[in-house]
Amino acid sequence: MSLLKTIDPNSIEAPRESKPLPERLISGDPSFKTWAQDVARDGLVHTGIWEATPGLTRSIKGETFEFCHILQGVVELTPDGGEPITYKAGDSFVMKPGYTGTWRTIETVRKIYVTVM
């Protein structure tokens, strides 16, 4: 087993398609696609590509740490009690455990993600 994993942003594998949980949907009709590419550390670390169409959802990280690198599109994250922050292609950010707020996809977004539980 290799300890080096290349993340392919143009995977030809079929993605897992989903919608936001009803209790997290605020507005719009966003849909999600996930191309999971690696799972490590007994399922505690996940890596892949994620895509979302425009809409506004509630974001709750719980105990999960998530690193994101935006490949395309534009999103606006607003932490509860904070100011909105816009991220676009080329930007990277981290949502730490306990983060709560909103995630607004302004233009269809595709990102590389790494989550650690």
Secondary structure, 3 states (H helix, E strand, C coil): CCCCCCCCCCCCCCCEEECCCHHHEEEECCCEEEEEEEEECCCCEEEEEEEECCEEEEEECCCCEEEEEEEEEEEEEEECCCCCEEEECCCEEEECCCCEEEEEEEEEEEEEEEEEC
